[in-house]
Amino acid sequence: MVWCRKNQSTLTSTEKARFVAAVLALKASGAYDTYVQQHMNFMSSAHRASAFLPWHREYLRRFELDLRAIDASVTLPYWDWTVDNSATASLWADDFMGPNGRPLDGQVMTGPFAYSGGAWTLAFDGPALRRRMGASTLAPTLPTAMDVTNALATTPYDLSPWSDGSSLAGFRNTLEGWRNGPQLHNRVHVWVGGSMNPASSPNDPVFFLHHCFVDKLWADWQAAHPAEGYLPVMGGPVGHNLNDTMQPWAGLGTNVAPAGVLDHHALGYAYDTEGICAPTRKFFDDIATSKFRDDLPTFKFVDDRPTLKFRDDIATLKFRDDGGTIKVIDDGATIKVVDDGGGTMKAVDDVKLPGLDTGGTVKMAMDPMDPIRSQDVGQGPVSRAMPFVLAMPHHSMAWTSTFPGSLEQALAGLEQQLAEYQVALGQLEAAKAQGSLGIDGERQLEALGQEFEAMLAEHDQLARHGEGG
């Protein structure tokens, strides 16, 4: 089981309050200042070389575990500074990180981490928390989305001499911000300013949200470049090779090497943009893998043709594909409604339909909301079977005339499905109106709307036939 780290901008007021309370409790216990001191004492282990990302991943993990020991509902949020990129962003509200410092000396005067509140006295470089957002000419603005995109496209992980050269073009040095710096990670420290500048920068709780986003970017890079491993394996500075133990944990009796923290899921957490953290809402639960809205790789409503499925009857059933493989009812890999004109298209001769065949190849269309699967007629009784209406009107009408009650059953099934579509469309439209749908959601909305219109047309065709009969 993993817990999920969320974008701070999505936290509820309760989640913010619980996170702040856990941080204040950790500060009151003295443990928070231990993290500040560790960062100060082991700067060479944690910066300007290859272990920058592994060191901070372990550092954040231990900090998060301490917070969760206080409140198990708390996870470490991240600050996407490409989006929340001003001193007026909600991040800096008095109910969360608190605001910029006053012009005189940068002291933060309000919010939970203000010195005047009595709960946040700095043990190092204090006593008051200070911020001077955007005041430095080296970093008047925060990094942009394009800066992040370019960094994520950079390979390999690091380059010899595994240091902080301004022209060293590996991913780690780019993300840390020494390449043409200060950029990315370094630029954020300089932009916030005040207490975020010296080695005691964890004095500002926003340090942990900032580094959480840096860790997320490393996780994103790892997912985008699975063939790119950690470097150097050996021959780099002590403490920065793949299997070198990292300080201060080695001195505390725990051997933690970069190799041991490469898989963040194995460490117990994931990010809210990863499938493992996504909701598992389902639209049609025909079998366990059929899903309308999810980012797991098992169900695709709008996707590349070879994997697209609408209802998962068996593994080969597809709703829309390249023609040669499209199937509406899977009666043993032969029945097709649309094909490439070859000899396998079934429409007139031996097409299998409910009630027209008693052999072992007939499949009924399934109730999409029923976990009970339709069975082959030849293998036993069919449970909750619903007839499928062919797209060719003359066959549909002949079928409904021959089998009394089948028209009403088909209409009832279509009406149920139309109602389900309307619910799903309503949810997507609501998300669109709130601006939270995204590009993938827009595609889902468009595709679902097309399917709804097609099903509605089929329903109206059958209804007109019933009125005419």
N, C-alpha and C positions, 0 to 999 in steps of 0.2 A: 504493500500500500504506500502511496506517496501523497504528500500534501501539496497544495497548489499555491504558488506565489502569484499574486494578482498585481495588475497595474494599479497604482495608488489612486488614480482618477476614478476607478470603478468601485472603490470601497464605500460601504454604507457608513452612516454616521456612527453606528454601533461598532463596526469593525475598526474605524479610526480610533474611537474612544478606548477600545480594548487594547489596541496596539500601543497607544500612548501610555496607558496605565501600566502595561507590562514593562515598557522601557523605563518609566519612572521607578517602578519597583526594583528593577535590576540596578538602577543607579543608587537607590537607597540602600541596597544590600552591599554595595561596594564592588560588585562584579563588573559593572559597566566600566569603571575606571581601570580595571585590569585589562580590558580590551584596548583602551586608549594607550596604556603603557606598553602593551605588547606591540602595537603598531609603531610606537616611537622607538622601541628598542631593537626592532628587527627590520628596519627599513631596507637594508641591503638584501635581506632574504625575500622581501616582498615586492621590490620595485627594480626598474631599470634592467631587467633581465627576464629570462624565459619563464620563470616560475611566478611571475606577476599574477597571472590568472589562476593557476592552481592554488597559490598561497591564499589569495583572497576568497576563493571558493570554500576552502576549509575554514577560514576565519569567519565568513558569513554563516556557514553551516552551524558552527559551534555557538555563535551568537544567537541564531534562530532557535536552536535547541534550548538554550537558557531561557529565552522568552517563552517558549512553549511549556517549559517546566513551571512557569508562573501561570500561564493561561494557554491551555491546549488548543484553543480556537484560533490563536494568533499564528499568522505566517508573515514572513518578511515581504513587504510590498516593494515594487520597483518604481522608479521615477523615470519615465520616458521624457528626457529633456529635449528631444526633438519636437515634441508636441506641447508639453507644459513648459514653455520656454521664456517665461517672463516673471517678474517679481509679483505680478498680480494673479498668477495661476492659483487654483484652489489648494494646491500643495501647501502654500504659505499662509493658509487661514489660521486663525487663533485656536481652532479646535484640532489642529494637526501639527504641522512643523513650526508654526509661528512665522512672523513676517521678517522682512528685511530689517537690518539694524538702523538705528537713528544716525543722521548725517554727522553728528559731532564726533563719535568714536566707533560707530558700527555696532553698539550694544543693542541686542534684541530686547525690547521693552515689554512685549506682550506675548501671550501664548504659553503653553505648558513648559517651555524650556527657557523662559526668561529668568534671569538671575533674581529679579525683584520678587518672583513668586516663591522663592525659598527652596525649591525642589531641584534646582539645576545650578549647582556651584561647581565650576571646573577645578579639578584637582591639579591639572597641568595647564599652563598658559592661560590662566583665568584671572579673576574668578568668574567673569561674565561671558556668556556666549556672544560672539560677534559675527555679523554678516555685512558685506558691502557689495551687493549684487550688481554686476555689470560695471563696477567702478574702474576696474583695471583696463588700461589701453591694450593689454595683451589679450584680453578676452571680453570685449564689450558685449558679445552675443554668445549664445549657447550653440553647440554643434547642430547641424541640420540633418534632415532625413537623407539627403544625398551624401553627406559625410559618412553616415552609417552604411548606406548601400555600397559605397566604394570600399569601405573597410571590409565588409562581409564578402566582397569579391576578391579580396587579397589572399594569396597563398605564396609560400607555405606558411605554417604556423609561426616560425621564426627563422632567422638567418644568422649565420656566423658574422661577427663575433659574439652574438647573443647578448647585445648590450642596448644602449639607448641612443645610438647615432641618429642624427636628424635625417639622414638619407637611407637608413636601414628600412627596407620595404616589406618586411614580413608582417603577418597579421597582428601578432602580439605587440610589436613596437608601434604599429599603426593605431591599434585600439588604446594602448596605454597613453599615446598622445605625444611621443617624442618626435615622430616623423613630421618635419616641418612644423613643429609645435610652438606653443601648446595647442594640441588638438584633442578632440574626443574626451577621454577620461581626464587628462590633465586640464583641459580647457574648462571643464565643469568645476573643478576645484578652484581654479583662478576666478571664474565668473562669480561663484558664491562668495569667495573672499573671506576675510575675517578669520574665524576659527577653522575654516576649511583649508587654509593655506599651509600651516606648518605640519610637522610630522604627527602632531596631536590631533589631526583632523577628525578622528572619530568622536571628538568632543561634541561635534554637531551631529545629531541623530540623522540628518539628511545624508550623511556619509554612507550609511547602510543602504538607503534607498537608491542612492547613486550607484554604489558598487553592485547592488542587486541587478540593476539594469545592465551594467557592464558584464556581469556573469551571464545574464540572459543572452546578450549579444554573442558571447563565446559559445553558448549552447546552440544558438541559431547557426553560427559559423560551422560548428561541428556537424550539425544536421545537413548543412548545405555541401559540406566537403568531407564525406565519410572516409575517403581514401587518404586524407591528410592527417597524419598522426602528430603527436607531440614531438617537438624538437627543442634541444638536442637529446638524443638517447644517451650519449656520453660525450666527454670532451669539452663540456661547457663549464661555467663557473660552479664552484661547489654549492650544492643546495638547489641547483637549477637543472640538473640532468633528470632524465625520466624516472630513475629509481633512487635518486638521492632523497634522504629524509630531510624534511623541512623543519626549521626552527620557528617558534619556540617549542613545538610539540615534541620533538625528539628529546629535548632537555627535560621535558615533563614525563618522559617514559612512554610516549606514544609515537610509533614510527608512521609518519604520514609522508608519502612521496607523491609527486605529480601523477604517477601511474595509478595511484589509488583513488584519484578524484576526477578522472576523465569522464566517467559516466555519472551525470548528476542524478539520474533516476535511481541508480543503485545507492545513492546517498540519501534518498528518501523524499526528494521533492521534484516538482516539475513546474512549468510556467503555464499561465492561463491561455497562451496561444497554442499550446501543444494538444494533440488529440487526447492524450491521457487525462487531461483536465476538462475536456469538452463535455457538455451535457449529452446524455444518451437518449434524448427524446426520439420517438419513432413515429412515423406517419402510417405506414402499413407494416404491421408486424406479421408477415407471412411466415417467415422463419426468423431465427435469431439474428441473422445478419442483414435483414432488409430494413433499411432506415431511410427516412426522407430527409432528415436534417441532422447531420453530424459531420465531423471531419475525420472520422475513422475511415480506413481504406476499404471497408467491406461493402459499403453501399454507395452508389453514385446515381444521383438523379440527373445531373447535368455534368458530363465528363467526357473523356475520350471514348470513342465508339466501342472499342473492344470490351470495356468493362461496364458499360452503362446498363443498369437494370432498373426496372420499375417494380415488378413483383418477382420475388425470388421463389419460383415454383421448384425448380432444381437449379443446379449451378449454371446451366446454359441458357435459361430463359432470359430474354431481353425484350425491352419495350421498344427501343429505337436503336437501330444499328445501321450497318452499311448495306443492308438489303439481303445479302447472302446468308446471313445468320439470324435475321430478325424472326422472332416467334412470339405469338400471343398466348397460345396454349401449348405446352410441351408434351406431346403425346408420343415421345420416343424419338425426338430429333427429326421428325418429318413434317409435321403440320406447320405451315407458314401462311401468313396473310400477305406479306410483301416479299418478293424475291427478285432475283436478277433475271428472271425469264427462263431459267433453266428447267430441267425436267423434274425438279423436286417440288415445284409449287403446287400446293393442294388447294383447290377452291371448288371444283365441280365434281371430280370423280370420287375418290375415296377419302375425302375430308372427314375427320372425326368430329362428331358433335354429340352432345348429351342426348340420349334417347334414340340415336340412330345406329348405335353400334353396341354390341354386348361383348366385344372381344377384349383382350387384355391390354389394348393400346389406348383405350379411350381415357382422356383426362377431362374432368370438369373444371371450369373456372372456379377459383376459390373465393370464399368470403375473406377479404383481406384483413379483417379484424379478428378472425377466428383462428386460434392456435391449432385447431384440429385440421389436419390436412385431408384434402380429398384423395380418395383412393382410386386405383384402376377399377373399372366396373367389373372386369373379369376376376379381380382379386377379392371382391367382397363389396358390401354396401357402401354407397357414397354418403358421406356426412356433410350436410349443409351445402350440397352442390348448387351452383348457380350457372345457368346456361350462358354461353358466350354468343353474342350476336355478331355474325359476320358483317363486314363492311359492305358487301354486295347486297343491295336491297332485295333482289328477287329471291336469293337464297334465304335471307332473313324472314321474309314474309311467308315463303312456302313452309319454313320450319315452324313458325308460330301458328300457322293454320293447321298444321298436321298434329301438333301436340297441345291440346287444350291446357290453359293455365300457364304455359311457358312465357307468354307475352307479359302477363301480370308479374310473374316472378322476375323476368328480366328488368322490367321497369322499376320494381321495388329495389332490386339490387343496384341499379344505376342511381336511383334517388338517394340511397344510403351513401354511395360513393360521392355523389355530388355534394351532399351535406358535409362529408368529411373534407372534401376539397375546399369548400367555402370556409370552414374553420381554419384550415391551414393558410389559405389565402388571406384571411382576415388577420392572422397573426403576423404574416410577412408584411402586409400593408401597414399594420400598426408600427412594426419595427422600422419600416421605411419612413413613415411620418415622423418618427422620433430621431431619425438620422443615424440609427444603429444597425442598419441592414448590411452594409458593405457590398463589395462587388460581387462576391459569390452569392450573397443573398439576393441581389438584384437578378442574377441569372436564374436562381431557383424560382423567384417570383414570376419571371417571364415564362419559364418552361412550364410551371404549374398552371399558369393561366391558360396557356395553349392547350394543355391536356384537359383542363376543365371545359374549355369551349368545345373541344372535340367530343367529349363525353356528353355534354349538353346537347350537341347536334344529334348524336346517336339516340339519346333519350327522346328528343322531339320527333325524330323519324319514326320510332316505334310507337309513340303516343298517337301520331297522326294515323298510323296504320290501324291502331286499335279503334280510333274514332270512325275510320272508314269501314271497318269490318262489321 
